[in-house]
Amino acid sequence: MQAKRSSSIRQSLWFGVGLAVMVVLVGAGFLQHRQLGVDQQEAEKVRAVAMAETYAAQAAPLMRIGRRAELEAFVESTKLHSSACLLAILDQHEHALAARGNKALIERFVVLGRGDPKALEPAAWSIAGDPKRKVPPLTLVGVPVFVPDHAERLGFLVYAARLSGRDGFPAAKVARFFLGLTAISIIGVAAGFLWMRSRVLQPLADLAGPMKAPPSRGKEEAPATLAHREDEIGVAARAIAEMRNELTEWRVRASQLERLADTRIAAETKRMARELRQVEKKIATDPLTNLGNRQLLMDRFAEVVETQKRAGQDLSVILIDVDHFKEVNDTLGHKAGDELLVFVGELLQQCLREHDIAVRYGGDEFLLILPSVSLTNAAAVAERTLRLFAQQARVLSVQPKPSMSAGVASLIAHLPSSAEELLEMADHALYEAKKAGKSQVRVAGGVVVAAGPS
């Protein structure tokens, strides 16, 4: 009877380990195959988008001039990658101005991109091939063409390229991966089973009997057949007897251990939280200016706005843009432009309180989030910041001198329905400030605060 029970344990162990290894092998092979396919497809899209954006940057000046003949000459003379199937330039109404290659793909782009809320962003689609028409699998890319240094969209550049050949693509890699994993698994299973049989199976059979016996009310001793053993089974048998004898004592000490555990857990939790905050700060920090970045804005802004609303407190935002920043880059170089942005970051940090938030909103745009600050005080902060910046900009050998424009909005003064609407109000005020001549602060609603050099 005992031999039959031991045989059943061994069979169950073999079956369980074999099943687990089989599932791991099949699952790993499938995931490896799928991941390689996904990785290649995404790589193709990234490559096609990069090429399309390069062509779009070259075509933008020609589209701005509006000479169709020059656009057609550009499309025909551009040296395309060997995998390219289409290069086309469309106007804002998605009508082709110049095209080269399979023009039927233009209509495919129009259908795919119509109604897309991300129409102002580069988009890429994987198009399945049509063997009957001898059409290979394609990557189709649409890239908006913008006026340089402006947000005005001139049209689209459409680019299509054949996908790279997949012969032996993931089969060879998956086969090598699968064979290696199989060999390692077989060796591991064999070694593991031998170890389990000698160290676990037989000791379990010896220990099963004593463990099933009900505990006695007096002091217990380890079973005579196991107590003399110096291996793990002997230790386990004696430990079981001791644990039963110490049960009452442990119940008394349980509350003390619980308090100690709570203390240690609290300390460890604080340590982990501190490390997590450090990681989150690094992720949410702009590396050039050391201010917050867009990730920080998305993670924190809506929460801060709702907190201030619930508390009945005001919150103001200041959206700042560096005027004539392009002239600094063009005249003094990008290094000087970066140094100017670094100075802006340092300036904003000096002007803020500890719990205020400064974010690099875009290339040369910055956002200040000021909890519990009224609209009037926020406008004063914006004016002071613009004056300090103007003093520093005097030393730059560039004309016109860079300056700042700012738009200000607040919860209590403007009653936005959401955090996004509050940002839109500040953005509109900034637009009005720049439209009115730059180098000034404008409050949402039309109030102007002059901020020239002091």
Buried (B, 14 or more C-beta within 10 A) or exposed (E): EEEEEBEEBEEEBEEEBEEEBEEEBEEBBEEBBEEBEEEBBEEBBEBBBEBBBBBBBEBBEBBBEEEBEBBBEBBEEBEBEEBBBBBBBBBEEBEBBBBBBBEEBBEBBBEBBEEEEEEEEBBBBBBEEEEEEEBBBBBBBBBBBBEEEEEEBBBBBBBBBBBBEEEEBBEEEBBEBBEEBBEEBEEEBEEEBEEBBEEBBBBBBBBEEBEEEEEEEEEBEBBEEBEEBEEEBBEBBBEBBEEEBEEEEEEEEEEEEEEEEEEEEEEEEEEEEEEEEEEEEEEBBBEBBEBBBBBBBEEBBBEBBEEBBEEEEBBBBBBBBBBBBBBBBEBBEEEBBBBBBEBBBEBBEEBBEEEBBBBBBEEBBBBBBBBBBBBBBBBBBBBBBBBBBBEEBEEBEBEEBBBBBBBBBBBBBBEBEEBEBBBBBBBBBBBBBBEEEBBBBBBBBEBBBEBEEE
